[in-house]
Amino acid sequence: MIEHLSNPGKFLESAKKHLKKDGKLVLTTPNLRSLYLMKEILLGKTRGGHVVGFTEETLRNLLKRHGGL
């Protein structure tokens, strides 16, 4: 769901504030490097609503920048 947010960094910062000390945040998002998603993008068949796309690397960088989750 993180790909639908206009400011995923703020979401992560807020999530960290609300998690218990040993709490865990579970994120799911399409991987822009998946062959299936690349094919869908090239064919113009992606579903609307995605504000941003992530690869494993970009998601890890975002997590490091916003709360170290």
QUIWOVEN-V671023 format. One record per residue. N is the residue number from 1. PHI is phi in degrees with one decimal (* if undefined). Layout:
n->(N,N)
phi->(PHI,PHI)
This chain:
n->(1,2,3,4,5,6,7,8,9,10,11,12,13,14,15,16,17,18,19,20,21,22,23,24,25,26,27,28,29,30,31,32,33,34,35,36,37,38,39,40,41,42,43,44,45,46,47,48,49,50,51,52,53,54,55,56,57,58,59,60,61,62,63,64,65,66,67,68,69)
phi->(*,-63.9,-71.2,-94.6,-90.7,-77.0,-139.9,-64.3,-64.0,-62.9,-59.5,-64.4,-62.1,-67.3,-60.6,-62.2,-62.2,-95.0,-77.9,-66.9,-52.1,-103.6,-69.9,-126.9,-107.2,-109.2,-115.9,-128.6,-161.3,-63.8,-90.1,-62.2,-90.7,-71.7,-62.8,-60.9,-66.3,-59.6,-62.8,-61.5,-64.4,-62.7,-88.2,69.5,-108.1,-75.3,-78.4,-71.8,103.2,-79.9,-90.2,-143.9,-117.8,-129.3,-108.6,-57.7,-64.4,-68.2,-68.2,-61.2,-62.5,-62.3,-62.6,-65.1,-70.7,-121.5,104.6,59.4,-68.7)
